[in-house]
């Protein structure tokens, strides 16, 4: 008998505390620079305490099931450590940031899977509060002239706008979740908050966030589209719906819904004169940034200069990069500026390329860039598979939110350094771990061994220590309206 068996109240208290911390993280990330890191480490301690109170056989089964995914997410940390050994100096800040990616996702996911009776979906209220806080902050900074807000007390305008947009998308995708006894009221509340956060994002006048809109539209359409019937073959993923394993009618429904969502978003974009003017300005600056104007000090040309310098640094050091993200600023000053790649203004005033992947390329070579892409895409693949129509609405909703998180951060990172600070890496990792646990098909049944990675041969096994919680867990965590869909999904591993 374990310590948790002797003290079930303490066990449930830890699970509740973990959910509270998960809810607090998005609020902290949108309101403070100081609180996200302490909340992250407190979450890690609570998650470790939960796992230490869990039978070792259960923890071992969880680790075996998720090892492929977690190794993929550990790739940036492994590359950072290897590059540090290559250069003779391990960059401590970079290593800690990359460790947060895998630690946050793995420990949160494993702890929630070890306590399937806890309704981790309640952490969504933290994202709702964060959306209200972000919208209020943006409005206060814009009022009364509705100019572009100065959000540098927390993030720059681009990063803050992107995170606000992501909150709007997550709330919109969560509409099918029922967390209270008043489903219509709470869904209306979340829909209203999603619209408010979207309006706040528009106020930030951030152009790069709009690049991710088509992806978000397809995810939303994939979640909302009626189940297509293709000769009795179930649709495994939202990708399958597009590329052909589903019936033709199902594909057209997906494209139609995505088109309608994009049309609505385009209407919002075109109705804003400032956004239109900034889009035209970006296009003109892109065309002008060549030949003798290749080092012009305009918003878009500065980005292009930084990207060229990062690509050049990666080409010169393809195996191990510069060895540290902080060395990119020195590279701009000592090599890129004398070589004519960047202007003096860029060399003196910028220290990163406004691109997560290119910063990884310049700092840690080709392995660094590939490792970062793998850390984003590995969980994205899992989430995409879990959006299959074979799963119930609750699982598909969590999977859609996780997919939007991963692809959103990836796309935002092409035009902004989203992982500039450790706090943002912690926020991404904790959210990813939350959605991985919530979208796991076997968690709904109280199973101890989840299907974290598609195709694991032991994904359907259940440890005896959790058999007694199976029926109660399924009944207590999910409303009766979702149970029929759950029964259909119980046969899926």
MOHU-V693578 format. One record per backbone hydrogen bond with DSSP energy under -1.0 kcal/mol. CO is the residue of the C=O (numbers start at 1). NH is the residue of the N-H. E is the energy in kcal/mol with one decimal. If there is no record, write none. Layout:
BEGIN
co->CO nh->NH e->E
co->CO nh->NH e->E
END
This chain:
BEGIN
co->2 nh->6 e->-1.3
co->3 nh->7 e->-1.5
co->7 nh->11 e->-1.8
co->8 nh->12 e->-2.7
co->9 nh->13 e->-2.4
co->10 nh->14 e->-2.2
co->11 nh->15 e->-1.8
co->12 nh->16 e->-2.4
co->13 nh->17 e->-2.4
co->14 nh->18 e->-2.4
co->15 nh->19 e->-2.0
co->16 nh->20 e->-2.3
co->17 nh->21 e->-2.3
co->18 nh->22 e->-2.3
co->19 nh->23 e->-2.0
co->20 nh->24 e->-1.9
co->21 nh->25 e->-1.6
co->24 nh->28 e->-2.5
co->25 nh->29 e->-2.6
co->26 nh->30 e->-1.2
co->28 nh->32 e->-2.1
co->35 nh->39 e->-2.2
co->36 nh->40 e->-2.3
co->37 nh->41 e->-2.4
co->38 nh->42 e->-2.3
co->39 nh->43 e->-2.3
co->40 nh->44 e->-2.2
co->41 nh->45 e->-2.0
co->42 nh->46 e->-2.3
co->43 nh->47 e->-2.7
co->44 nh->48 e->-2.4
co->45 nh->49 e->-2.3
co->46 nh->50 e->-2.2
co->47 nh->51 e->-2.2
co->48 nh->52 e->-2.5
co->49 nh->53 e->-1.3
co->51 nh->54 e->-1.0
co->55 nh->59 e->-2.1
co->56 nh->60 e->-2.7
co->57 nh->61 e->-2.0
co->58 nh->62 e->-2.3
co->59 nh->63 e->-2.5
co->60 nh->64 e->-2.3
co->61 nh->65 e->-2.1
co->62 nh->66 e->-2.0
co->66 nh->70 e->-2.7
co->67 nh->71 e->-2.4
co->68 nh->72 e->-1.9
co->69 nh->73 e->-2.1
co->70 nh->74 e->-1.3
co->72 nh->75 e->-1.1
co->74 nh->78 e->-2.4
co->75 nh->79 e->-2.7
co->76 nh->80 e->-2.5
co->77 nh->81 e->-2.4
co->78 nh->82 e->-2.4
co->79 nh->83 e->-3.1
co->80 nh->84 e->-2.2
co->81 nh->85 e->-2.1
co->82 nh->86 e->-2.0
co->83 nh->87 e->-2.4
co->84 nh->88 e->-1.0
co->84 nh->89 e->-1.7
co->91 nh->95 e->-2.5
co->92 nh->96 e->-2.5
co->93 nh->97 e->-2.3
co->94 nh->98 e->-2.3
co->95 nh->99 e->-2.2
co->96 nh->100 e->-1.9
co->98 nh->102 e->-1.1
co->99 nh->103 e->-3.0
co->100 nh->104 e->-2.4
co->101 nh->105 e->-1.3
co->102 nh->106 e->-2.6
co->103 nh->107 e->-2.5
co->104 nh->108 e->-1.5
co->105 nh->109 e->-2.0
co->106 nh->110 e->-2.9
co->107 nh->111 e->-2.4
co->108 nh->112 e->-2.2
co->109 nh->113 e->-2.2
co->110 nh->114 e->-1.9
co->115 nh->118 e->-1.8
co->118 nh->120 e->-1.7
co->119 nh->122 e->-1.7
co->120 nh->123 e->-1.9
co->121 nh->124 e->-2.2
co->122 nh->125 e->-1.6
co->123 nh->126 e->-1.5
co->124 nh->128 e->-1.8
co->125 nh->129 e->-2.5
co->126 nh->130 e->-2.3
co->127 nh->131 e->-2.0
co->128 nh->132 e->-1.9
co->129 nh->133 e->-2.7
co->130 nh->134 e->-2.8
co->131 nh->135 e->-2.5
co->132 nh->136 e->-2.6
co->133 nh->137 e->-2.4
co->134 nh->138 e->-2.5
co->135 nh->139 e->-2.5
co->136 nh->140 e->-2.4
co->137 nh->141 e->-2.0
co->138 nh->142 e->-1.4
co->139 nh->143 e->-2.4
co->142 nh->146 e->-1.9
co->142 nh->147 e->-1.1
co->151 nh->154 e->-2.4
co->151 nh->155 e->-2.2
co->156 nh->160 e->-2.7
co->157 nh->161 e->-2.3
co->158 nh->162 e->-2.5
co->159 nh->163 e->-2.2
co->160 nh->164 e->-2.1
co->161 nh->165 e->-2.4
co->162 nh->166 e->-2.2
co->163 nh->167 e->-1.9
co->164 nh->168 e->-2.0
co->165 nh->169 e->-2.3
co->166 nh->170 e->-2.6
co->167 nh->171 e->-2.3
co->168 nh->172 e->-2.1
co->169 nh->173 e->-2.5
co->170 nh->174 e->-1.2
co->172 nh->175 e->-1.2
co->174 nh->177 e->-2.0
co->182 nh->186 e->-2.3
co->183 nh->187 e->-2.3
co->184 nh->188 e->-2.2
co->185 nh->189 e->-2.3
co->186 nh->190 e->-2.5
co->187 nh->191 e->-2.4
co->188 nh->192 e->-2.4
co->189 nh->193 e->-2.5
co->190 nh->194 e->-2.3
co->191 nh->195 e->-1.9
co->192 nh->196 e->-2.2
co->193 nh->197 e->-2.6
co->194 nh->198 e->-2.1
co->195 nh->199 e->-2.4
co->196 nh->200 e->-2.2
co->197 nh->201 e->-2.4
co->198 nh->202 e->-2.1
co->199 nh->203 e->-1.6
co->200 nh->204 e->-1.1
co->202 nh->205 e->-1.5
co->207 nh->210 e->-1.0
co->208 nh->211 e->-1.2
co->209 nh->212 e->-1.1
co->212 nh->216 e->-2.3
co->213 nh->217 e->-2.6
co->214 nh->218 e->-2.1
co->215 nh->219 e->-2.2
co->216 nh->220 e->-2.7
co->217 nh->221 e->-2.5
co->218 nh->222 e->-2.7
co->219 nh->223 e->-1.9
co->220 nh->224 e->-2.1
co->221 nh->225 e->-2.5
co->230 nh->233 e->-1.8
co->235 nh->389 e->-1.2
co->237 nh->241 e->-1.4
co->239 nh->243 e->-2.3
co->240 nh->244 e->-1.7
co->240 nh->245 e->-1.3
co->247 nh->251 e->-1.7
co->248 nh->252 e->-2.2
co->249 nh->253 e->-2.0
co->250 nh->254 e->-1.9
co->251 nh->255 e->-2.5
co->252 nh->256 e->-2.5
co->253 nh->257 e->-2.7
co->254 nh->258 e->-2.5
co->255 nh->259 e->-2.6
co->256 nh->260 e->-2.3
co->257 nh->261 e->-2.3
co->258 nh->262 e->-2.6
co->259 nh->263 e->-2.4
co->260 nh->264 e->-2.1
co->261 nh->265 e->-2.3
co->262 nh->266 e->-2.8
co->263 nh->267 e->-2.0
co->264 nh->268 e->-1.7
co->265 nh->269 e->-2.3
co->266 nh->270 e->-3.0
co->267 nh->271 e->-1.7
co->269 nh->272 e->-1.2
co->272 nh->276 e->-2.1
co->273 nh->277 e->-2.5
co->274 nh->278 e->-2.4
co->275 nh->279 e->-2.2
co->276 nh->280 e->-2.3
co->277 nh->281 e->-2.5
co->278 nh->282 e->-2.3
co->279 nh->283 e->-2.0
co->280 nh->284 e->-2.4
co->281 nh->285 e->-2.7
co->282 nh->286 e->-1.9
co->283 nh->287 e->-2.0
co->284 nh->288 e->-2.0
co->285 nh->289 e->-1.2
co->288 nh->290 e->-2.2
co->290 nh->293 e->-2.3
co->291 nh->294 e->-1.4
co->293 nh->296 e->-1.8
co->296 nh->298 e->-1.4
co->298 nh->302 e->-2.7
co->299 nh->303 e->-1.3
co->300 nh->304 e->-2.2
co->301 nh->305 e->-2.5
co->302 nh->306 e->-2.3
co->303 nh->307 e->-2.5
co->304 nh->308 e->-2.4
co->305 nh->309 e->-2.4
co->306 nh->310 e->-2.3
co->307 nh->311 e->-2.5
co->308 nh->312 e->-2.3
co->309 nh->313 e->-2.5
co->310 nh->314 e->-2.3
co->311 nh->315 e->-2.2
co->312 nh->316 e->-2.2
co->313 nh->317 e->-1.7
co->317 nh->321 e->-1.6
co->318 nh->366 e->-2.5
co->324 nh->327 e->-1.3
co->325 nh->328 e->-1.3
co->327 nh->331 e->-2.1
co->328 nh->332 e->-2.3
co->329 nh->333 e->-1.8
co->330 nh->334 e->-3.1
co->331 nh->335 e->-2.3
co->331 nh->336 e->-2.5
co->332 nh->337 e->-2.3
co->335 nh->339 e->-1.7
co->336 nh->341 e->-2.4
co->337 nh->340 e->-1.6
co->343 nh->347 e->-2.3
co->344 nh->348 e->-2.0
co->345 nh->349 e->-2.0
co->346 nh->350 e->-1.7
co->355 nh->359 e->-2.2
co->356 nh->360 e->-2.0
co->357 nh->361 e->-2.2
co->358 nh->362 e->-2.7
co->359 nh->363 e->-2.3
co->360 nh->364 e->-2.8
co->361 nh->365 e->-1.6
co->362 nh->322 e->-2.2
co->363 nh->323 e->-3.1
co->364 nh->368 e->-1.1
co->365 nh->369 e->-1.7
co->366 nh->370 e->-2.5
co->367 nh->371 e->-2.3
co->368 nh->372 e->-2.0
co->369 nh->373 e->-2.1
co->370 nh->374 e->-2.3
co->371 nh->375 e->-2.1
co->372 nh->376 e->-1.5
co->373 nh->377 e->-2.9
co->374 nh->378 e->-2.6
co->376 nh->380 e->-1.1
co->377 nh->381 e->-2.4
co->378 nh->382 e->-1.5
co->379 nh->383 e->-2.7
co->380 nh->384 e->-2.6
co->381 nh->385 e->-2.0
co->382 nh->386 e->-1.8
co->385 nh->388 e->-1.4
co->388 nh->391 e->-1.7
co->392 nh->396 e->-2.3
co->393 nh->397 e->-2.3
co->394 nh->398 e->-1.9
co->395 nh->399 e->-2.4
co->396 nh->400 e->-2.4
co->397 nh->401 e->-2.2
co->398 nh->402 e->-2.3
co->399 nh->403 e->-2.6
co->400 nh->404 e->-2.5
co->401 nh->405 e->-2.1
co->402 nh->406 e->-2.5
co->403 nh->407 e->-2.6
co->404 nh->408 e->-2.1
co->405 nh->409 e->-2.4
co->406 nh->410 e->-2.1
co->407 nh->411 e->-2.7
co->408 nh->412 e->-3.0
co->409 nh->413 e->-1.9
co->411 nh->414 e->-1.6
co->412 nh->415 e->-1.4
co->412 nh->416 e->-1.0
co->413 nh->356 e->-2.5
co->416 nh->418 e->-1.7
co->417 nh->420 e->-1.2
co->421 nh->425 e->-1.2
co->422 nh->426 e->-2.3
co->423 nh->427 e->-2.2
co->424 nh->428 e->-2.5
co->425 nh->429 e->-2.4
co->426 nh->430 e->-2.6
co->427 nh->431 e->-2.2
co->428 nh->432 e->-2.6
co->429 nh->433 e->-2.6
co->430 nh->434 e->-2.1
co->431 nh->435 e->-2.4
co->432 nh->436 e->-2.3
co->433 nh->437 e->-2.0
co->434 nh->438 e->-2.4
co->435 nh->439 e->-1.7
co->442 nh->447 e->-2.3
co->443 nh->446 e->-1.5
co->453 nh->456 e->-1.5
co->456 nh->459 e->-1.7
co->458 nh->461 e->-1.2
co->463 nh->466 e->-2.0
co->467 nh->470 e->-1.2
co->469 nh->473 e->-2.7
co->470 nh->474 e->-1.9
co->471 nh->475 e->-2.1
co->472 nh->476 e->-2.5
co->473 nh->477 e->-1.8
co->479 nh->482 e->-1.7
co->480 nh->483 e->-1.0
co->482 nh->486 e->-1.8
co->483 nh->487 e->-2.3
co->484 nh->488 e->-1.6
co->485 nh->489 e->-1.3
co->489 nh->492 e->-1.5
END
